[in-house]
């Protein structure tokens, strides 16, 4: 295991939700994690108590190579507006995006904390000009460009989510501290956490299979067909690695919003499923619409009475 790693956390255009999420990490918590991995937190805008002068010195030492930077974490979307100048978001009098380019060029690894940093999130195609580090939505490029590789020859590691799950952040830092670069999918999300759909592990799966649907909340049936659930459409660990080791959106009766998708947030209502003749417009990858319609019609006709009555204790 590498020792004495350094980490700099850059906060850009966002709500700070990924930081709040990371503060909820357990076994180990954030402080224990950094201590065990011997990670020196050079700077975090919410957690560090350095003076402005000390922060300037840290930036100078990283930029000149005097202080090595092992991990650069970027939270929030990169703002390129107005007119691609980046001057909507300044840091020390310069567009923040220039600082990101400078620090990313020195970093052993670059990590995008959350969907905004990964893919642009809120503000894409608006006056603020939001983009991600290596993607704009699902299009490769972003701020750093498709061919960017860190000092250790790795692409940006996208820890998608709104916010990123704290155990995804902890596990990714553990991997990097041990000298391992996580295997990534085509959108640069680590396969250890994004190799399954949110739907897998959902407690409403049986209702989904038999098309026992809900059109209002506070029921136990499937939320995919009417209430906008993206569980069968997007990858994520939410029903495998529970939030606060306890629950998830779908277990709490809230549809999955698809926040790990490059296209999040969507332009249409969260609690509404767009459909054609009652069949959702968006179907799981590789599914034939005609076959899906026939299968679901037969499944609905065969639904057990206990599911129709929402009886779960058998």
Long-range contacts (C-beta under 8 A, 24 or more apart in sequence): 1-37, 1-177, 1-178, 1-179, 2-70, 2-177, 2-178, 2-179, 3-38, 4-38, 4-40, 5-37, 5-38, 5-39, 5-40, 5-70, 5-71, 5-176, 5-177, 6-39, 6-40, 6-42, 6-67, 6-68, 6-69, 6-70, 6-71, 7-34, 7-39, 7-40, 7-41, 7-42, 7-70, 7-71, 7-72, 7-73, 7-173, 8-42, 8-43, 8-58, 8-62, 8-69, 8-71, 8-72, 8-73, 8-103, 8-107, 9-41, 9-43, 9-44, 9-45, 9-47, 9-73, 9-75, 9-113, 10-72, 10-73, 10-74, 10-75, 10-96, 10-99, 10-100, 10-103, 11-44, 11-45, 11-46, 11-75, 11-76, 12-74, 12-75, 12-76, 12-77, 12-78, 12-79, 12-89, 12-96, 12-100, 12-116, 12-117, 13-76, 13-77, 13-78, 13-79, 13-88, 13-89, 13-116, 13-122, 13-123, 13-128, 13-130, 14-75, 14-76, 14-77, 14-114, 14-116, 14-117, 14-121, 14-122, 15-76, 16-46, 16-75, 16-76, 17-114, 17-162, 17-163, 18-75, 18-76, 18-113, 18-114, 18-117, 18-161, 18-163, 18-164, 18-169, 19-44, 19-46, 19-47, 19-75, 19-113, 20-163, 21-161, 21-163, 21-164, 21-165, 21-166, 21-169, 22-113, 22-164, 22-166, 22-169, 22-170, 23-166, 24-166, 24-244, 25-166, 25-167, 25-169, 25-170, 26-166, 26-244, 26-245, 28-170, 33-170, 33-173, 33-174, 37-173, 37-174, 37-177, 38-177, 39-71, 39-173, 39-177, 42-67, 42-69, 56-92, 59-92, 59-99, 59-103, 62-103, 62-106, 63-102, 63-103, 63-106, 65-106, 68-106, 68-108, 69-103, 69-106, 69-107, 69-108, 70-107, 70-108, 70-109, 70-176, 71-107, 71-108, 71-109, 71-110, 71-111, 71-173, 71-176, 72-100, 72-103, 72-104, 72-106, 72-107, 72-109, 72-110, 72-111, 73-111, 73-113, 74-100, 74-110, 74-111, 74-112, 74-113, 74-117, 74-133, 75-113, 75-114, 75-116, 75-117, 76-114, 76-116, 76-117, 77-116, 77-117, 77-120, 77-121, 77-122, 77-123, 77-124, 77-130, 77-131, 77-132, 78-117, 78-120, 78-130, 78-131, 78-132, 78-133, 78-142, 78-143, 79-123, 79-128, 79-129, 79-130, 80-128, 80-129, 80-130, 80-131, 80-143, 81-126, 81-127, 81-128, 81-129, 82-127, 82-129, 84-129, 88-128, 88-129, 97-143, 100-133, 100-143, 100-144, 101-143, 101-144, 104-133, 104-144, 104-148, 104-150, 105-151, 106-151, 107-150, 107-151, 108-150, 108-151, 108-152, 108-176, 109-150, 109-152, 109-154, 109-157, 109-176, 109-181, 110-144, 110-148, 110-150, 110-154, 110-156, 110-157, 111-156, 111-157, 111-159, 111-172, 111-173, 111-176, 112-156, 112-157, 112-158, 112-159, 112-160, 112-188, 113-159, 113-163, 113-164, 113-169, 114-159, 114-160, 114-161, 114-162, 114-163, 114-164, 115-160, 115-161, 115-162, 115-164, 115-259, 115-260, 115-261, 115-262, 115-264, 116-162, 117-158, 118-156, 118-158, 118-159, 118-160, 118-187, 118-188, 118-189, 118-262, 119-158, 119-160, 119-187, 119-262, 119-263, 119-264, 121-162, 121-264, 121-265, 122-265, 132-158, 133-158, 134-158, 134-188, 135-187, 135-188, 135-262, 137-262, 137-263, 138-187, 138-262, 138-263, 152-181, 154-181, 155-184, 155-188, 156-188, 157-181, 157-182, 157-184, 157-188, 157-190, 158-184, 158-187, 158-188, 158-189, 159-189, 159-190, 160-187, 160-189, 160-194, 160-236, 160-259, 160-260, 160-261, 160-262, 161-236, 161-259, 161-260, 162-257, 162-259, 162-264, 162-265, 165-193, 165-236, 165-237, 165-238, 165-241, 165-243, 167-193, 167-237, 167-241, 168-193, 168-237, 168-241, 185-235, 187-262, 189-235, 189-260, 193-236, 193-237, 193-241, 194-235, 194-236, 194-237, 194-260, 195-235, 196-235, 196-236, 196-237, 196-240, 197-231, 197-232, 197-233, 197-234, 197-235, 197-236, 197-284, 198-230, 198-231, 198-232, 198-234, 198-235, 198-236, 198-238, 198-239, 198-248, 198-250, 198-256, 198-260, 199-231, 199-232, 199-239, 199-256, 199-284, 200-239, 200-240, 201-239, 201-240, 202-231, 202-239, 202-248, 202-250, 202-251, 203-239, 203-250, 203-251, 204-250, 206-307, 207-307, 208-232, 209-299, 210-299, 210-300, 210-302, 210-303, 210-304, 210-307, 211-296, 211-299, 211-300, 211-303, 212-300, 212-303, 212-307, 212-308, 212-310, 217-253, 217-254, 218-253, 219-253, 219-310, 220-310, 220-312, 221-307, 221-310, 223-250, 223-253, 223-254, 223-255, 223-256, 224-255, 224-273, 224-280, 225-273, 225-275, 225-278, 225-280, 226-272, 226-273, 227-255, 227-271, 227-272, 227-273, 228-255, 228-257, 228-269, 228-270, 228-271, 228-272, 228-273, 229-255, 229-256, 229-273, 230-255, 230-256, 230-257, 230-258, 230-261, 230-282, 231-255, 231-256, 232-283, 232-284, 233-258, 233-261, 233-282, 233-283, 233-284, 233-285, 234-258, 234-259, 234-260, 234-261, 235-260, 236-260
